[in-house]
Amino acid sequence: MSHESENEMEARLRVTPGTEILFDGGSGDGILADGSQLKHRTSGDRRVLLVPQPSTNDPNDPLNWTTSKKSVTFFNGCWYAFMGAITGPIMAAGMNQLSVIFGKTTQQLSYANGACLINQGIWNCVWMPFAVKYGRRPVYLASTFLMILACIWLAIASNQNYTTFIVGRAFLGAWEAPIESIVPSTITDMFFLHNRGELVSLYGLAVLGGNELGPMFSGFIVQALGMNWAFWIVAMFIAANLVSMFFFMPETKFIGNRPSIPGIRNVRPDPQSLSPTGPTSEGSVKEEDHISVSESFTSVPKKTWSQELKFWSKGDPDVNLFHVFLRPFVLLAYPTVVWSCFVYGLALSWNVILGAIVAQLFTPPPYGFNSNSQGLFFLSPFVGSLFGVYFSGPCGDWIANYFTKRNHGIREPEMRLPICLVAAFFTFFGALWFALSYEHQLHWAMPVVGAGILSVGSQMGTTLGMNYALDCHQELSVEIMVTIAALKSSIAWIWTWVINDFITACGVLSVFMTVAAINVAIYLTYLIFFYKGRQIRLWIHQANLFQAAGLQ
């Protein structure tokens, strides 16, 4: 990240996607191309520019919402993701019970998880074009309603037969698919660049937390009431989320105009004012990030609460549904997106692997875990995820800000990537700890702690993958998350088909070290992007692959 002249910086800002001015001299006299004032944070580090700049004449711009409104909307999105994530591994604690009811092996029951995962990936491509054209709200509400129906189906089918059950799991995957594509887009709709690292990590915690706490909660329910009641209870909580979203989650897609920071004049980063000591701490959703521009709100009327309850908007006239459907496939030619897909997919695969093997590994002697114990196993990965949120959120932001200040206040997406080394360490060390302690049949606490250490790296990987791709190509946030989620689902689906037999044939140590080595190899390729990421993003911009494919 070398220093460069003013002319070089301005040229780069004009043409390189993902490169942003984040810090300036803090004098407050920056002027936008339209003559209006550049907006900064009003508390904490006042040198931080608001990226993107909020609309100056539209109170309905989500960037201009109050902090409480943003917080409630974000909470509903995380609740939606958490409940959707719970439904995936909810079977983990009930595998033995379902095996008796259906007369199937553990590996055959894992196919039900695979049916859910592969449909998540496929149906993301179906939901996404509607989120881009008609907004996020109809997708949230429709997906949540259908998830309730799928959980009711599975509650009934869990006492019937295997075929009905696996078909229900397939439908559940189809209806819950948007949990991994739409919430990050909602974050970029409402929040500024300096908020996103921490918020995306909290969203990642909602997804991984659902994967980890779902089996724990279901373990108690399965032991006391049976597998069917696990689905009934989840359906009730999803129904409560539906009510909350209907009344308190307005549309976040904004079609109006916003000022463009690359068009600024009279703004020069001041290296003398950019000290290497990082900015003051930034909270997740702070009141100071709400922008008061009411004096300019004369041309666009503010929507009433009842108007915001509208389910369906007229849509964006500039969006072609078929073109949007094809965009995620074009994104597979973006090196930045493909790398993020593999980081995210391989990191999240650990939750799928643990969910599929706990019953296989810990039911037999010497551990003899019942459904309750199998559920409680996942408390350790959840605690690990909490540490992962800290390392990938506040710590990742501190590292990115450090490099930003050294670069005269210019933020490059690659400045978050050195945290990959920490993620690689926790992933490999946690997998080794778990595998060795299990192979040597140590006290049950040893492999459980290993799973927690492993989950620190898993949480960091999911956050890193999302953050880097979104920072590089914010304008394609929905399409990017569809591509990431689809490839992740494909990777996880493969594990559900082979992991139990793979462990039986090769042993836990060989399997875990193989998967961990692949993870570490992918993490270490961050060096390519750290040193060449700007050139790669410039190539993407100049190649204009969407225009070449006729999807502009």
Secondary structure as the mmCIF struct_conf table of DSSP 4:
data_model
#
loop_
_struct_conf.conf_type_id
_struct_conf.id
_struct_conf.beg_label_comp_id
_struct_conf.beg_label_asym_id
_struct_conf.beg_label_seq_id
_struct_conf.end_label_comp_id
_struct_conf.end_label_asym_id
_struct_conf.end_label_seq_id
HELX_RH_AL_P HELX_RH_AL_P1 GLU A 6 VAL A 15
TURN_TY1_P TURN_TY1_P1 PRO A 17 GLY A 18
STRN STRN1 GLU A 20 ILE A 21
STRN STRN2 PHE A 23 PHE A 23
BEND BEND1 GLY A 26 GLY A 26
BEND BEND2 GLY A 28 GLY A 28
STRN STRN3 ILE A 31 ILE A 31
TURN_TY1_P TURN_TY1_P2 ALA A 33 ASP A 34
BEND BEND3 GLY A 35 GLY A 35
HELX_LH_PP_P HELX_LH_PP_P1 SER A 36 SER A 36
STRN STRN4 GLN A 37 GLN A 37
HELX_LH_PP_P HELX_LH_PP_P2 LEU A 38 LEU A 38
STRN STRN5 HIS A 40 HIS A 40
BEND BEND4 THR A 42 GLY A 44
TURN_TY1_P TURN_TY1_P3 ARG A 46 ARG A 47
STRN STRN6 VAL A 48 LEU A 49
HELX_LH_PP_P HELX_LH_PP_P3 LEU A 50 LEU A 50
BEND BEND5 VAL A 51 PRO A 52
HELX_LH_PP_P HELX_LH_PP_P4 GLN A 53 SER A 55
BEND BEND6 THR A 56 ASN A 57
TURN_TY1_P TURN_TY1_P4 PRO A 59 ASN A 60
BEND BEND7 ASP A 61 ASP A 61
HELX_RH_3T_P HELX_RH_3T_P1 PRO A 62 ASN A 64
BEND BEND8 TRP A 65 TRP A 65
HELX_RH_AL_P HELX_RH_AL_P2 THR A 67 THR A 87
TURN_TY1_P TURN_TY1_P5 GLY A 88 GLY A 88
HELX_RH_3T_P HELX_RH_3T_P2 PRO A 89 GLY A 94
HELX_RH_AL_P HELX_RH_AL_P3 MET A 95 PHE A 102
TURN_TY1_P TURN_TY1_P6 GLY A 103 GLY A 103
HELX_RH_AL_P HELX_RH_AL_P4 THR A 106 TYR A 134
HELX_RH_AL_P HELX_RH_AL_P5 ARG A 136 ALA A 157
TURN_TY1_P TURN_TY1_P7 SER A 158 ASN A 159
BEND BEND9 GLN A 160 GLN A 160
HELX_RH_AL_P HELX_RH_AL_P6 TYR A 162 GLU A 176
HELX_RH_3T_P HELX_RH_3T_P3 ALA A 177 GLU A 180
TURN_TY1_P TURN_TY1_P8 SER A 181 SER A 181
HELX_RH_AL_P HELX_RH_AL_P7 ILE A 182 MET A 190
BEND BEND10 PHE A 191 PHE A 191
HELX_RH_AL_P HELX_RH_AL_P8 LEU A 193 ALA A 224
TURN_TY1_P TURN_TY1_P9 LEU A 225 LEU A 225
HELX_RH_AL_P HELX_RH_AL_P9 MET A 227 PHE A 248
BEND BEND11 GLY A 256 GLY A 256
HELX_RH_3T_P HELX_RH_3T_P4 ILE A 261 GLY A 263
STRN STRN7 ARG A 265 ARG A 265
BEND BEND12 ASN A 266 ASN A 266
HELX_RH_3T_P HELX_RH_3T_P5 PRO A 271 SER A 273
BEND BEND13 PRO A 276 THR A 277
HELX_LH_PP_P HELX_LH_PP_P5 PRO A 279 SER A 281
BEND BEND14 SER A 284 VAL A 285
HELX_RH_3T_P HELX_RH_3T_P6 GLU A 287 ASP A 289
BEND BEND15 HIS A 290 HIS A 290
HELX_RH_3T_P HELX_RH_3T_P7 SER A 294 SER A 296
TURN_TY1_P TURN_TY1_P10 PHE A 297 THR A 298
BEND BEND16 SER A 299 VAL A 300
HELX_LH_PP_P HELX_LH_PP_P6 PRO A 301 THR A 304
HELX_RH_AL_P HELX_RH_AL_P10 TRP A 305 GLU A 308
TURN_TY1_P TURN_TY1_P11 LEU A 309 LEU A 309
BEND BEND17 PHE A 311 PHE A 311
TURN_TY1_P TURN_TY1_P12 PRO A 317 ASP A 318
HELX_RH_AL_P HELX_RH_AL_P11 LEU A 321 VAL A 330
HELX_RH_3T_P HELX_RH_3T_P8 LEU A 331 ALA A 333
HELX_RH_AL_P HELX_RH_AL_P12 PRO A 335 PHE A 362
BEND BEND18 THR A 363 PRO A 364
TURN_TY1_P TURN_TY1_P13 PRO A 365 TYR A 367
HELX_RH_AL_P HELX_RH_AL_P13 SER A 371 LEU A 376
TURN_TY1_P TURN_TY1_P14 PHE A 377 PHE A 378
HELX_RH_AL_P HELX_RH_AL_P14 LEU A 379 SER A 392
TURN_TY1_P TURN_TY1_P15 GLY A 393 GLY A 393
HELX_RH_AL_P HELX_RH_AL_P15 PRO A 394 ARG A 406
TURN_TY1_P TURN_TY1_P16 ASN A 407 GLY A 409
STRN STRN8 ILE A 410 ARG A 411
HELX_RH_3T_P HELX_RH_3T_P9 PRO A 413 ILE A 419
HELX_RH_AL_P HELX_RH_AL_P16 CYS A 420 GLU A 439
TURN_TY1_P TURN_TY1_P17 HIS A 440 GLN A 441
TURN_TY1_P TURN_TY1_P18 TRP A 444 TRP A 444
HELX_RH_AL_P HELX_RH_AL_P17 ALA A 445 CYS A 472
HELX_RH_3T_P HELX_RH_3T_P10 GLN A 474 LEU A 476
HELX_RH_AL_P HELX_RH_AL_P18 SER A 477 CYS A 506
HELX_RH_AL_P HELX_RH_AL_P19 VAL A 508 LEU A 524
TURN_TY1_P TURN_TY1_P19 THR A 525 THR A 525
HELX_RH_AL_P HELX_RH_AL_P20 TYR A 526 ALA A 543
TURN_TY1_P TURN_TY1_P20 ASN A 544 ASN A 544
HELX_RH_AL_P HELX_RH_AL_P21 LEU A 545 ALA A 548
TURN_TY1_P TURN_TY1_P21 ALA A 549 GLY A 550
#
